[in-house]
């Protein structure tokens, strides 16, 4: 059913019926502009369903499987409010490799945002050395270049790279094993777009901006690095109007895995030991009933001491001592 703009504004502003053909008073004009601004905010901040958040890299990633030239890839990311992902630091390098290795039929190579420093108006072959490669971060329609050098990045060259065939390999691709190759910018490769986390815009998880919305589960998660016992973690999640996270599927286990900061190996979540061979969630379901019971290698391994539940960084389950101080993941429904 078609809804006019005035009808939409009436829903936003109860009791205000606006005829857009009429001359608006200053008061109504201000109210109208605010309402239109709110509508724009909601539209622009709706999460793209194809982007997945990774806590380690503090941002969301989208793998484009359809190959494109470097220029087209950069512009497609720009149009999505993102940038062409690049291995700027250890976290981004590890996350890009993880995106590739955990995807279905992972591509062997993807374009990165790293390009030879050339004339910005005419992308043409030019001699370069490693030190002349710079990260292109196009943050506006002016396509300005900002200067992080390749030498400051952790990524390493693949064997016998760079070869710079005929001085024409001005762009870099990342192999899924994390090694770099030089390539022609006019060749076509898949690519990854990256959205850095910001605190602006509509928050689907309430006022606590540390909760991150995950599109795959439509839930919000928060990784607490302030270590606590399992019962203290349970109480903290409850105070935040949530609960210790529960993996209800393989998909949700992967979502919990993406919440891990760098160098964290395990985090408490919402299940515990009830009796021999019976582990159940805080909602009273067995792990099987909850939908996920994939344990880590050799786990559970000490039910007499380790009677509280946790998850490894790879998403598999672990048993830990209830008095052990560890990080933990809270979960709550999105707004």
The 8 nearest C-alpha neighbors of each residue, nearest first, counted from 0:
[[1, 2, 3, 6, 7, 4, 5, 10],
 [0, 2, 3, 4, 6, 7, 5, 8],
 [1, 3, 6, 0, 4, 7, 5, 8],
 [4, 2, 6, 5, 7, 1, 8, 0],
 [3, 5, 7, 6, 8, 2, 19, 9],
 [4, 6, 8, 7, 3, 17, 9, 18],
 [7, 5, 9, 3, 4, 8, 2, 10],
 [6, 8, 4, 10, 5, 9, 3, 11],
 [9, 7, 11, 5, 10, 6, 12, 4],
 [10, 8, 12, 6, 7, 11, 13, 16],
 [11, 9, 8, 7, 12, 13, 6, 14],
 [10, 12, 8, 9, 13, 7, 34, 15],
 [11, 13, 9, 10, 15, 8, 14, 34],
 [14, 12, 15, 9, 10, 11, 16, 8],
 [13, 15, 12, 16, 9, 10, 11, 17],
 [16, 14, 13, 12, 9, 17, 8, 10],
 [17, 15, 9, 14, 18, 5, 8, 6],
 [18, 16, 5, 19, 15, 9, 8, 21],
 [17, 19, 20, 21, 5, 16, 22, 23],
 [18, 20, 21, 17, 5, 22, 23, 4],
 [19, 21, 18, 22, 17, 23, 5, 4],
 [22, 20, 19, 18, 23, 17, 24, 28],
 [21, 23, 24, 20, 19, 18, 28, 25],
 [24, 22, 28, 27, 21, 25, 26, 19],
 [23, 25, 27, 26, 28, 22, 29, 21],
 [24, 26, 28, 27, 29, 23, 30, 22],
 [27, 25, 29, 24, 28, 30, 23, 31],
 [26, 28, 30, 24, 29, 25, 23, 31],
 [27, 29, 31, 25, 26, 30, 23, 24],
 [28, 30, 32, 26, 27, 31, 25, 33],
 [31, 29, 27, 33, 28, 32, 34, 26],
 [32, 30, 28, 34, 33, 29, 27, 35],
 [31, 33, 35, 29, 34, 30, 36, 28],
 [34, 32, 36, 30, 31, 35, 37, 29],
 [35, 33, 37, 31, 36, 32, 30, 38],
 [34, 36, 38, 32, 37, 33, 31, 39],
 [35, 37, 33, 39, 34, 38, 32, 40],
 [36, 38, 40, 34, 39, 35, 33, 41],
 [37, 39, 35, 41, 36, 40, 34, 42],
 [40, 38, 36, 42, 37, 41, 43, 35],
 [41, 39, 37, 43, 38, 42, 44, 36],
 [40, 42, 38, 44, 39, 43, 45, 37],
 [43, 41, 39, 40, 44, 45, 38, 37],
 [42, 44, 40, 41, 45, 39, 200, 46],
 [45, 43, 41, 42, 201, 200, 40, 46],
 [44, 46, 42, 43, 41, 47, 201, 40],
 [47, 45, 48, 44, 214, 50, 43, 212],
 [46, 48, 49, 50, 45, 214, 79, 44],
 [49, 47, 50, 214, 46, 215, 51, 45],
 [48, 50, 47, 61, 51, 214, 60, 62],
 [51, 49, 61, 60, 59, 47, 48, 52],
 [50, 52, 59, 60, 49, 53, 61, 213],
 [51, 53, 59, 58, 54, 60, 213, 50],
 [54, 52, 257, 55, 56, 58, 258, 59],
 [53, 55, 258, 57, 56, 260, 259, 257],
 [56, 54, 260, 261, 53, 57, 90, 259],
 [55, 57, 90, 91, 54, 58, 53, 94],
 [58, 56, 54, 55, 196, 53, 195, 59],
 [57, 59, 195, 196, 194, 56, 52, 53],
 [60, 58, 52, 51, 194, 50, 193, 53],
 [61, 59, 193, 50, 51, 192, 52, 194],
 [60, 62, 50, 192, 191, 49, 63, 51],
 [61, 63, 191, 64, 190, 192, 60, 98],
 [64, 62, 190, 65, 189, 191, 61, 66],
 [63, 65, 189, 62, 66, 190, 106, 188],
 [64, 66, 189, 63, 67, 188, 190, 187],
 [67, 65, 189, 188, 187, 64, 68, 190],
 [68, 66, 187, 188, 72, 71, 189, 69],
 [67, 69, 187, 185, 71, 70, 186, 72],
 [68, 70, 72, 184, 71, 73, 67, 185],
 [69, 71, 73, 72, 68, 74, 184, 185],
 [70, 72, 74, 68, 73, 69, 67, 75],
 [73, 71, 69, 75, 70, 74, 67, 68],
 [72, 74, 70, 76, 71, 83, 75, 69],
 [73, 75, 77, 71, 76, 72, 78, 70],
 [76, 74, 78, 72, 77, 73, 71, 79],
 [75, 77, 81, 79, 82, 73, 192, 74],
 [76, 78, 74, 80, 81, 79, 75, 82],
 [77, 79, 75, 76, 80, 74, 81, 73],
 [80, 78, 76, 77, 81, 75, 192, 82],
 [81, 79, 77, 78, 76, 194, 82, 193],
 [82, 80, 194, 76, 77, 193, 79, 192],
 [83, 81, 76, 193, 192, 77, 84, 194],
 [82, 84, 192, 112, 73, 76, 111, 191],
 [85, 83, 193, 192, 191, 111, 82, 112],
 [84, 86, 111, 112, 87, 83, 113, 91],
 [87, 85, 92, 91, 88, 154, 152, 84],
 [88, 86, 152, 85, 91, 92, 153, 89],
 [89, 87, 91, 90, 86, 152, 153, 92],
 [88, 90, 92, 91, 153, 93, 87, 86],
 [89, 91, 56, 93, 92, 88, 55, 94],
 [92, 90, 94, 86, 56, 88, 93, 89],
 [91, 93, 86, 89, 95, 90, 94, 88],
 [94, 92, 96, 90, 91, 95, 89, 97],
 [93, 95, 97, 91, 96, 92, 90, 98],
 [96, 94, 98, 92, 97, 93, 91, 99],
 [95, 97, 99, 93, 175, 94, 98, 177],
 [96, 98, 94, 100, 99, 95, 101, 93],
 [99, 97, 95, 96, 101, 100, 94, 102],
 [100, 98, 96, 105, 97, 102, 101, 175],
 [99, 101, 97, 102, 98, 105, 96, 175],
 [102, 100, 98, 99, 97, 103, 105, 96],
 [103, 101, 105, 99, 100, 98, 104, 97],
 [102, 104, 105, 101, 100, 99, 106, 98],
 [105, 103, 102, 106, 100, 99, 101, 107],
 [104, 106, 102, 99, 103, 100, 107, 101],
 [107, 105, 108, 104, 99, 189, 109, 175],
 [106, 108, 175, 174, 105, 109, 99, 173],
 [109, 107, 174, 173, 106, 172, 175, 188],
 [110, 108, 190, 189, 172, 173, 188, 111],
 [109, 111, 172, 190, 188, 171, 173, 189],
 [112, 110, 85, 113, 172, 84, 171, 83],
 [111, 113, 83, 85, 135, 84, 134, 114],
 [112, 114, 134, 111, 171, 135, 133, 170],
 [115, 113, 170, 169, 132, 133, 171, 134],
 [114, 116, 132, 169, 117, 170, 133, 131],
 [117, 115, 132, 131, 133, 114, 118, 127],
 [118, 116, 115, 119, 122, 125, 123, 121],
 [117, 119, 120, 121, 122, 116, 123, 125],
 [120, 118, 121, 117, 122, 116, 144, 142],
 [121, 119, 118, 122, 117, 123, 142, 141],
 [122, 120, 118, 119, 123, 117, 124, 125],
 [121, 123, 118, 119, 117, 120, 124, 184],
 [122, 124, 121, 125, 117, 118, 167, 169],
 [125, 123, 167, 166, 169, 126, 122, 168],
 [124, 126, 166, 127, 123, 167, 117, 169],
 [127, 125, 166, 124, 128, 167, 163, 115],
 [128, 126, 131, 125, 129, 115, 132, 130],
 [127, 129, 130, 131, 132, 126, 115, 161],
 [130, 128, 131, 132, 127, 149, 150, 161],
 [129, 131, 128, 132, 150, 149, 148, 133],
 [132, 130, 128, 129, 127, 116, 133, 115],
 [133, 131, 115, 130, 129, 116, 149, 114],
 [134, 132, 148, 146, 147, 149, 113, 114],
 [133, 135, 113, 147, 146, 112, 136, 148],
 [136, 134, 144, 112, 113, 145, 137, 133],
 [135, 137, 144, 145, 138, 134, 82, 112],
 [138, 136, 142, 143, 139, 135, 144, 82],
 [139, 137, 136, 142, 143, 140, 77, 82],
 [140, 138, 141, 142, 137, 143, 77, 136],
 [139, 141, 142, 138, 137, 143, 77, 74],
 [142, 140, 139, 143, 137, 138, 144, 119],
 [143, 141, 137, 140, 139, 138, 144, 136],
 [142, 144, 137, 141, 145, 138, 139, 136],
 [143, 145, 135, 136, 137, 146, 142, 134],
 [146, 144, 136, 135, 147, 143, 134, 133],
 [145, 147, 133, 134, 148, 144, 135, 136],
 [148, 146, 134, 133, 145, 149, 151, 87],
 [149, 147, 133, 150, 151, 146, 132, 134],
 [148, 150, 152, 151, 132, 133, 130, 147],
 [149, 151, 148, 152, 130, 129, 153, 132],
 [152, 150, 149, 148, 153, 147, 87, 88],
 [151, 153, 87, 149, 150, 88, 154, 86],
 [152, 154, 88, 89, 155, 151, 86, 87],
 [155, 153, 152, 178, 86, 177, 179, 156],
 [156, 154, 178, 179, 153, 157, 177, 152],
 [155, 157, 179, 178, 160, 180, 158, 154],
 [156, 158, 178, 160, 179, 180, 159, 155],
 [157, 159, 160, 156, 161, 178, 180, 179],
 [160, 158, 161, 157, 162, 156, 180, 163],
 [161, 159, 162, 157, 158, 156, 180, 181],
 [160, 162, 181, 163, 180, 159, 156, 157],
 [161, 163, 160, 164, 159, 181, 168, 180],
 [164, 162, 168, 166, 161, 167, 165, 181],
 [163, 165, 166, 162, 167, 168, 182, 161],
 [166, 164, 167, 163, 168, 124, 162, 126],
 [167, 165, 163, 164, 126, 168, 124, 125],
 [166, 168, 124, 165, 169, 164, 183, 163],
 [169, 167, 183, 182, 163, 181, 170, 166],
 [168, 170, 115, 114, 167, 183, 184, 182],
 [171, 169, 114, 184, 182, 181, 168, 183],
 [170, 172, 181, 182, 180, 113, 111, 110],
 [173, 171, 110, 109, 180, 111, 179, 108],
 [174, 172, 179, 109, 108, 178, 177, 110],
 [173, 175, 108, 178, 176, 177, 107, 179],
 [174, 176, 96, 177, 107, 99, 108, 173],
 [175, 177, 174, 178, 96, 173, 100, 107],
 [176, 178, 175, 174, 96, 173, 154, 179],
 [179, 177, 157, 174, 156, 155, 176, 173],
 [180, 178, 156, 173, 157, 172, 155, 174],
 [181, 179, 172, 171, 160, 161, 157, 156],
 [180, 182, 171, 168, 161, 170, 172, 163],
 [183, 181, 168, 170, 171, 184, 169, 180],
 [182, 184, 168, 186, 185, 169, 170, 167],
 [183, 185, 69, 170, 186, 68, 169, 182],
 [186, 184, 68, 183, 187, 69, 70, 67],
 [185, 187, 183, 184, 68, 188, 182, 67],
 [188, 186, 67, 68, 66, 185, 189, 69],
 [187, 189, 66, 67, 109, 110, 190, 68],
 [188, 190, 66, 109, 64, 65, 63, 67],
 [191, 189, 109, 110, 63, 62, 188, 72],
 [192, 190, 62, 61, 84, 63, 83, 193],
 [191, 193, 83, 61, 84, 76, 82, 60],
 [192, 194, 60, 84, 82, 81, 59, 83],
 [195, 193, 81, 59, 58, 196, 60, 82],
 [194, 196, 58, 197, 193, 57, 59, 81],
 [195, 197, 58, 57, 194, 198, 59, 52],
 [198, 196, 199, 195, 200, 58, 194, 57],
 [197, 199, 200, 208, 196, 202, 201, 209],
 [200, 198, 197, 201, 202, 44, 196, 208],
 [199, 201, 44, 202, 40, 198, 41, 197],
 [200, 202, 44, 203, 41, 40, 199, 45],
 [203, 201, 204, 205, 200, 206, 208, 199],
 [202, 204, 334, 333, 205, 201, 212, 219],
 [203, 205, 333, 202, 334, 219, 210, 212],
 [206, 204, 207, 202, 203, 334, 208, 333],
 [205, 207, 208, 204, 202, 210, 203, 209],
 [208, 206, 209, 205, 210, 204, 239, 202],
 [207, 209, 210, 206, 198, 202, 211, 205],
 [210, 208, 207, 221, 211, 222, 220, 204],
 [211, 209, 221, 220, 208, 219, 204, 207],
 [210, 212, 219, 220, 209, 221, 213, 204],
 [211, 213, 219, 218, 204, 214, 203, 220],
 [214, 212, 217, 215, 218, 216, 219, 211],
 [213, 215, 217, 216, 48, 212, 51, 218],
 [214, 216, 213, 217, 250, 254, 251, 51],
 [215, 217, 218, 214, 213, 251, 250, 254],
 [218, 216, 214, 213, 215, 333, 212, 219],
 [217, 219, 332, 333, 216, 213, 212, 331],
 [218, 220, 212, 211, 331, 330, 210, 333],
 [221, 219, 330, 210, 211, 329, 328, 331],
 [222, 220, 210, 329, 328, 209, 223, 211],
 [221, 223, 328, 327, 224, 258, 329, 220],
 [224, 222, 327, 225, 326, 328, 221, 226],
 [223, 225, 326, 226, 222, 327, 325, 260],
 [226, 224, 223, 326, 227, 325, 327, 222],
 [225, 227, 325, 326, 324, 224, 223, 228],
 [228, 226, 324, 325, 231, 232, 229, 225],
 [227, 229, 324, 322, 231, 323, 230, 321],
 [228, 230, 232, 321, 231, 233, 267, 227],
 [231, 229, 233, 232, 228, 234, 321, 227],
 [232, 230, 234, 228, 233, 229, 227, 235],
 [231, 233, 229, 235, 230, 234, 227, 228],
 [232, 234, 230, 231, 236, 235, 243, 229],
 [235, 233, 237, 231, 232, 236, 238, 230],
 [236, 234, 232, 238, 237, 233, 231, 239],
 [235, 237, 242, 241, 239, 329, 233, 238],
 [236, 238, 234, 241, 240, 239, 242, 235],
 [239, 237, 235, 240, 236, 234, 241, 242],
 [238, 240, 236, 237, 241, 235, 242, 329],
 [241, 239, 237, 238, 236, 242, 331, 330],
 [240, 242, 331, 236, 237, 239, 330, 329],
 [243, 241, 236, 237, 330, 329, 244, 331],
 [242, 244, 269, 329, 268, 233, 236, 330],
 [243, 245, 330, 329, 268, 269, 328, 242],
 [246, 244, 269, 247, 268, 243, 280, 270],
 [245, 247, 252, 251, 248, 291, 244, 290],
 [246, 248, 290, 289, 291, 245, 251, 249],
 [249, 247, 291, 290, 251, 250, 246, 252],
 [248, 250, 252, 251, 253, 291, 247, 246],
 [251, 249, 248, 253, 252, 254, 215, 216],
 [250, 252, 254, 248, 253, 246, 249, 247],
 [253, 251, 314, 249, 255, 246, 254, 250],
 [252, 254, 256, 250, 251, 255, 314, 257],
 [253, 255, 251, 257, 252, 256, 250, 258],
 [256, 254, 252, 258, 253, 257, 251, 314],
 [255, 257, 253, 314, 312, 254, 258, 313],
 [256, 258, 53, 254, 255, 259, 54, 253],
 [259, 257, 54, 255, 256, 53, 222, 260],
 [260, 258, 257, 256, 54, 55, 312, 263],
 [261, 259, 55, 54, 263, 262, 258, 56],
 [260, 262, 55, 263, 259, 90, 54, 56],
 [261, 263, 264, 260, 259, 55, 312, 265],
 [264, 262, 261, 260, 265, 259, 312, 266],
 [263, 265, 312, 311, 262, 266, 259, 313],
 [264, 266, 311, 310, 312, 263, 309, 267],
 [267, 265, 327, 326, 309, 310, 325, 268],
 [266, 268, 309, 327, 308, 326, 310, 229],
 [269, 267, 309, 244, 243, 308, 328, 327],
 [270, 268, 243, 244, 245, 281, 280, 308],
 [269, 271, 280, 308, 279, 281, 268, 307],
 [270, 272, 307, 308, 278, 279, 306, 280],
 [271, 273, 278, 306, 274, 307, 277, 279],
 [274, 272, 277, 278, 271, 279, 275, 306],
 [273, 275, 277, 272, 276, 278, 302, 279],
 [274, 276, 277, 273, 272, 302, 278, 303],
 [277, 275, 274, 278, 272, 273, 302, 299],
 [276, 278, 274, 275, 273, 272, 279, 285],
 [277, 279, 272, 271, 273, 285, 286, 276],
 [278, 280, 285, 284, 270, 286, 271, 283],
 [281, 279, 270, 282, 283, 284, 269, 285],
 [280, 282, 283, 270, 269, 279, 271, 284],
 [283, 281, 280, 284, 279, 269, 270, 289],
 [282, 284, 280, 281, 279, 285, 270, 289],
 [285, 283, 279, 280, 288, 289, 282, 286],
 [284, 286, 279, 288, 287, 278, 289, 280],
 [285, 287, 289, 292, 288, 279, 291, 290],
 [286, 288, 290, 285, 289, 291, 292, 284],
 [287, 289, 285, 290, 286, 284, 291, 247],
 [288, 290, 286, 247, 287, 284, 291, 285],
 [291, 289, 247, 248, 287, 288, 286, 292],
 [290, 292, 248, 247, 286, 287, 289, 246],
 [293, 291, 286, 287, 294, 290, 316, 315],
 [292, 294, 315, 291, 316, 295, 314, 249],
 [295, 293, 316, 315, 298, 292, 317, 296],
 [294, 296, 315, 298, 316, 317, 297, 293],
 [295, 297, 298, 294, 315, 299, 317, 316],
 [296, 298, 295, 300, 299, 294, 317, 301],
 [299, 297, 300, 295, 296, 294, 317, 318],
 [298, 300, 318, 317, 301, 297, 302, 294],
 [299, 301, 298, 297, 302, 318, 305, 317],
 [302, 300, 305, 303, 304, 299, 318, 306],
 [303, 301, 305, 306, 304, 300, 299, 272],
 [302, 304, 301, 305, 306, 300, 275, 272],
 [305, 303, 302, 301, 306, 320, 319, 321],
 [304, 306, 320, 319, 302, 318, 301, 307],
 [307, 305, 272, 302, 271, 320, 304, 321],
 [308, 306, 271, 321, 319, 318, 305, 320],
 [309, 307, 270, 318, 271, 268, 267, 317],
 [308, 310, 267, 268, 317, 266, 318, 316],
 [309, 311, 316, 317, 266, 265, 315, 314],
 [310, 312, 265, 313, 314, 315, 264, 316],
 [311, 313, 256, 264, 314, 265, 259, 310],
 [312, 314, 311, 256, 315, 253, 310, 252],
 [315, 313, 256, 252, 311, 312, 253, 310],
 [316, 314, 295, 294, 311, 293, 310, 313],
 [317, 315, 294, 310, 295, 309, 311, 293],
 [316, 318, 309, 310, 298, 308, 295, 299],
 [317, 319, 308, 305, 299, 307, 309, 306],
 [320, 318, 305, 307, 308, 321, 306, 317],
 [319, 321, 305, 323, 322, 306, 307, 304],
 [320, 322, 307, 229, 323, 228, 319, 306],
 [323, 321, 228, 320, 324, 229, 230, 227],
 [322, 324, 320, 228, 321, 325, 319, 229],
 [325, 323, 227, 228, 226, 322, 326, 229],
 [326, 324, 226, 227, 266, 323, 327, 228],
 [325, 327, 226, 266, 224, 223, 225, 267],
 [326, 328, 267, 266, 223, 222, 268, 325],
 [327, 329, 222, 221, 244, 268, 243, 223],
 [330, 328, 243, 244, 221, 236, 242, 220],
 [331, 329, 220, 244, 242, 241, 219, 243],
 [332, 330, 241, 219, 218, 333, 242, 220],
 [331, 333, 218, 219, 334, 330, 217, 204],
 [332, 334, 204, 218, 203, 219, 217, 331],
 [333, 203, 204, 332, 205, 202, 218, 219]]
